[in-house]
Structure formats: structure tokens, C-alpha cells
């Protein structure tokens, strides 16, 4: 068994909730390997607002925050409970940084449940989401990740759900497992920092390929929280599983505080709906 790690999952597409591939197999292996957490706190790329908040309802709804996907995906439910008392504890932990308590507006979005349906399929562990504050700098996100690190000692699993490279505008449907040169450069430099000096990911917005890798920052910011938690504990990450999709997506997943796992078999490609990527919400 491993101690409770902070973990970053590159969730890619909602279709991963239904797929059986080497990414989803890695997530299942991770969920089996770690000790059962008290609760799971997720920073998802898909809750990107102008405030810092945490879900504080007792029964968060499953949000299907996408369109253009098969009906089967809209039928997926992840009925994990919430934990209002833990939400208040999280706010206390990071004072004087302010975290609002969201009792009714959000829930569990696909950035969260597309991973957790594989890692913790029973949906019997409380799940909370932390909103990404779009007004904050990369340095501030890394710092907040460090402030959240003590929650690990209280049995809370910290999860970041996003992609190290995420540019839907440049997707090449003819290359399901390929990567462009700039995708590889940025992804390789992220890997170097995560495995050597996680706190330094705060400078990724100055990387020469940053604007190509991330036309918007929402899918990279969850990584900053995981990096901040790692740096607070003097830890570095290792790669759980990696790969590329459609040229402009990195599918890498990192764990901190967990022995490297070796998922076996399965196709590496994720599925995407048969509609243009800019007509979906990935």
C-alpha cells in the first residue's frame, strides 16, 4: 500500500469514462494500490471561474458538461457523497486565503468523474471539487497547492484533472496517438520539472511553446496544484502513464507518494466523438 499521494490525471476526453485503454487501466491500478482515502479533493480544468470555491453540498450532482457525445455517456452517474464539514476544514486550512463554500451551484464534472469511475468505481468515497480561480497567477496556484498539502496527512487524496498539453484547435484526427514537435517539447519540459523541481512549474507560462500548448490555461492549472503539494512535502513526481492524442493533447498522468505502477495491455488511444473538437467541451 502507498501513502496518500497527490496525483495529476490527464483526463483528455469524457469518452475515457467508457473506454478501456492503457490510461484507464493505469487509473484503475492506481486506485487499487493506494490506501482508501477519507475523501478526494479534485481540481478540475472544467470548473474555471473568477473565484476560489469548494463544493460544500452533501450530495453533489453528476454534471455532464459537454455536448456532441453519445447518449451512453450522458447516462453515466457518479453518485459519490460530498462532505460539507471537510469543505469548511479546507477553508480553515488555507487561511488567510479565502475559499468560498459552494452549496448548490456546481457538483462533480466530467474532469472528475471520467477518472474516478475507473480509480474508485464504487463512488462511496466523499468527493469535493475546488474551483480554479481564473484571476490568480501561476505562482498563486502553486502556493495554494502547497497550502492544501496538510490535507494529505488527514487522509485526503488530492487530485488534479487536466492535460499537460491541451490545444483542441490543432487536433489532427488522422493521428490518434501522435504528437507535434511543440507538443513533445512542452510535455518533455513539464516532465523534467515534475520529476526534478515541481515548484518551478509556476514558470511554464514563460515557456516558448506555452501559448501553442495552452491557448487557455485551464487544463494546465490543475498540474500547478499537484506540483505545489509535492513541493510542500519535498517530493517529486513520477509518470504513471504517458502518451499523446491527435497531435495536440498530452495524456500523461503523474503521481506523488505512490510507487510506480505497471498497468498492462489495452489500446493506448482515447475515443473522441465524430464531431469537430471545437464543438465539444473536452
C-alpha angles and dihedrals in degrees: 000000000000130000115252107287132199104237138192119206121192096216099184105177136012085237088076086077088069101030130094106210137130092277095054090042089054091052091051090049090051093050091050094048101051126075114259106272126226088231141338123240113196130193103200126190088225098067098067112153140142095267142052111247142152128213109255104177123117094228113027116201123239106249120210095200099175141065138209094052131119120280089243089068093052088055092060113111127185103192098186115153123244127225117223092182091056090048089058090045090053091052090050092047095060099042131170083035106084122234118181123221112238108202101169119002106076137021134168111336127196093265085067106034097042086066101034095052085069102033096043106012096171091069089213098124118088112256127201129179127214116211119231109237105223092200094063127094125239089254090055093050092051089048092051089050088056091049090054093051095092088066088073089066088055094055099264117140111217115212131184116197117196142083131276087221121023122165112147092177091068100044114141107203092195092065106057095171102023133108133209118234092255090049091056094045094053094041092049092051091049089052091050092053096043092051096041114022112004096179089063092069085088086081096057091102086071094054112120091235096042099104091048093046093045118021083176123025100224098099094048099047096074087064089058091060093051090047091050092051090048093049091049089058095042089246136133131211133248128205114257095184134340141188143120138258131204094345098281105057128080114206097191120143124197132197130195121203095011129106114248112270128209112214112190137215130353136106116292097214123096120217124244129188119260093255132091112282092235088062093059134059109238 
